[in-house]
Amino acid sequence: MAPDEAVVGCTGELVVGTRGAGGPGEVLVRVRGGTETFIAYSDEPLARGATVLVVDSLGHRQVSVMAWGDPLLGDVGGAR
């Protein structure tokens, strides 16, 4: 399956935390006027509820994410 470029640059919330090299989590992403879930990989572990930015689409509904927050508020990667 081809990468889904529409999701790159979108933000989402982890519904299952990632474990870095230990394994993926799951992210709910705001895309195409709604929300969709994807398997989420990250370089470092990220907690459930963390806001993330999709940085790459790996195909087959899998994405790479990084911690994200509103840079104007200084809230980078904060869990709710």
VENGI-V305136 format. One record per helix or strand of 2 or more residues. SS is the DSSP state (~ for helix, > for strand). FROM is the first residue (numbers start at 0). TO is the last residue. Records with the same first field share a line. If there is no record, write none. Layout:
SS: FROM-TO / FROM-TO
//
This chain:
~: 4-6 / 19-21
>: 10-15 / 17-18 / 24-30 / 33-40 / 44-45 / 49-58 / 61-66
//
